[in-house]
Amino acid sequence: MTGNNSSNRGSALLGTTVLFLLVFNTLFWFPFILVLSLFKLLIPIKFVRKFINFTLDNIAQLWVYYNSAGIKKIIGIEVDTDIPSGLSREKWYLIISNHQSWIDIVILQSIFTGKIPMPKFFLKSQLKWVPVLGLAWWALDYPFMKRYSKKLLEKKPHLKGKDMENTIRACNKFRDMPVSIINFVEGTRYSEKKSILQNSPFRHLLKPKSGGIGYVFTIMGEYLTGVLNVTIVYPENSSKKLWDFMCGRIKYFKVYIEEIPFTDNLKGNYLEDDNYKSEIQNWINEIWQRNDSHFKK
């Protein structure tokens, strides 16, 4: 019993140390991000804003790098993966991934930081109010999305298409400099309950949604170099809670990465072409079938 208590105290101390590191690192870089974002607001000159965005992205890369390096050093995590050769910070990528926990973001950032443009992901609009981080995400042009339920759209049909407008507005910001966009295509974190409610045909994944992919392909097709298809596999029966991760209770991850070139057959107009919509949905379903098989290895 004493041993268990000692172990729990040790884990809690480790988790507190990691939390302190993340908070300290965020507060260290935040003033630089804040000052530059104010300059970006006050100086409406395109080439100046482009330079500021470039500087902000490099600061963000350092922010994420030190977060990842600190976590790896203190917790001792091991990410077993093969990163495709030829990745570049001068190219545009769409990253698609399964989603099981907030830990997924930490893992993706630790893998790709410094190898491709700063990965950015779509955030729920409520997250803009998170202290410090909300403002940092806004300054770094992370797109905030507001989803509308079917019930709400039935009551307020004028809101139909607003989510698409938000996506277009966000993606237009990414044309001036290379970027990596992360899309968790299941739309929510995996759970067995959600899988059953969906009647998902996959054993370890939820049904993928093609909307976000289709919008990015349509709006940014002339820029995209490729798609990075990622499957994150946690140890069997492990916790997927962020606090347990920070306390060192989960350290090993197997990550499968497949680079898919953005070829002509993936180009089209998802907004207006129903056949193209069906083709993209079939395309992502086939990918998800492959991804689901990784959990059996």
MOKA-V34187 format. One record per residue. N is the residue number from 0. PHI is phi in degrees with one decimal (999 if undefined). Layout:
n->(N;N)
phi->(PHI;PHI)
This chain:
n->(0;1;2;3;4;5;6;7;8;9;10;11;12;13;14;15;16;17;18;19;20;21;22;23;24;25;26;27;28;29;30;31;32;33;34;35;36;37;38;39;40;41;42;43;44;45;46;47;48;49;50;51;52;53;54;55;56;57;58;59;60;61;62;63;64;65;66;67;68;69;70;71;72;73;74;75;76;77;78;79;80;81;82;83;84;85;86;87;88;89;90;91;92;93;94;95;96;97;98;99;100;101;102;103;104;105;106;107;108;109;110;111;112;113;114;115;116;117;118;119;120;121;122;123;124;125;126;127;128;129;130;131;132;133;134;135;136;137;138;139;140;141;142;143;144;145;146;147;148;149;150;151;152;153;154;155;156;157;158;159;160;161;162;163;164;165;166;167;168;169;170;171;172;173;174;175;176;177;178;179;180;181;182;183;184;185;186;187;188;189;190;191;192;193;194;195;196;197;198;199;200;201;202;203;204;205;206;207;208;209;210;211;212;213;214;215;216;217;218;219;220;221;222;223;224;225;226;227;228;229;230;231;232;233;234;235;236;237;238;239;240;241;242;243;244;245;246;247;248;249;250;251;252;253;254;255;256;257;258;259;260;261;262;263;264;265;266;267;268;269;270;271;272;273;274;275;276;277;278;279;280;281;282;283;284;285;286;287;288;289;290;291;292;293;294;295;296)
phi->(999;-62.7;-62.8;-65.0;-62.6;-63.5;-64.9;-64.2;-64.6;-63.9;-65.6;-64.1;-65.4;-63.0;-61.5;-65.7;-63.3;-64.1;-61.3;-61.3;-58.5;-64.6;-65.9;-61.2;-63.7;-66.5;-68.2;-66.9;-84.6;-57.5;-58.3;-63.1;-64.9;-63.1;-62.5;-65.6;-66.8;-66.9;-60.1;-64.5;-70.0;-85.5;-115.9;-84.3;-104.8;-58.0;-68.3;-69.5;-63.1;-64.2;-65.1;-63.9;-62.2;-61.1;-66.6;-60.8;-65.2;-68.5;-64.4;-62.6;-60.0;-66.8;-55.7;-68.4;-60.1;-71.2;-60.0;-65.3;-63.3;-64.2;-62.9;-62.1;-70.7;-78.6;-83.3;80.0;-73.0;-126.3;-109.0;-89.2;-156.0;-117.1;-86.2;-56.6;-77.2;88.1;-67.2;-144.5;-79.4;-101.0;-121.3;-101.4;-132.0;-110.4;-101.9;-111.6;-152.0;-72.2;-141.8;-124.6;-165.0;-60.3;-60.8;-52.7;-64.9;-61.7;-64.9;-61.7;-66.1;-66.0;-77.1;-99.8;-58.7;88.0;-102.3;-137.5;-55.5;-49.7;-65.1;-127.3;-132.0;-72.0;-116.5;-64.3;-59.2;-64.2;-72.4;-67.0;-93.4;-66.8;-54.4;66.3;-63.4;-58.3;-68.1;-64.0;-61.8;-63.4;-62.5;-89.4;65.0;-68.3;-75.9;-96.2;-113.9;-117.1;-85.8;-117.5;-72.5;-61.0;-63.8;-65.9;-66.7;-67.4;-76.8;-128.6;-61.3;-67.4;-82.0;-61.4;92.6;-65.2;-63.7;-66.9;-60.2;-63.6;-64.6;-62.0;-61.6;-67.0;-67.6;-62.0;-69.9;-92.4;-82.6;-78.1;-152.4;-54.6;-151.0;-116.9;-107.6;-93.5;-127.2;-82.2;-71.6;-76.3;83.3;-162.1;-76.4;-69.1;-151.3;-61.7;-61.6;-63.7;-61.8;-67.6;-61.8;-79.6;55.4;-63.1;-77.1;-102.8;-76.5;-121.4;-132.8;-86.6;-64.1;-79.1;-108.0;-95.4;-56.9;-61.4;-63.5;-61.4;-63.7;-64.5;-60.0;-69.2;-80.8;-116.8;-56.7;-74.6;-107.6;-60.7;-92.0;-171.1;-112.2;-103.2;-91.2;-118.8;-123.8;-101.2;-114.2;-88.7;-56.3;-58.9;64.5;-83.2;-71.8;-119.1;-83.6;-60.1;-65.1;-62.9;-62.5;-64.7;-84.5;80.9;-86.6;-139.3;-125.7;-110.1;-136.9;-106.6;-124.2;-99.9;-126.4;-122.2;-92.3;-113.9;-60.9;-87.2;-95.2;-59.5;-68.0;-95.0;-88.2;170.1;-116.2;-67.7;-77.0;-126.2;-105.2;-66.5;-64.9;-64.7;-56.7;-64.3;-65.0;-67.9;-64.3;-64.1;-61.5;-71.8;-63.9;-65.4;-63.9;-66.1;-63.9;-65.4;-61.7;-62.7;-71.0;-63.9;-73.1;-89.3;-84.1)
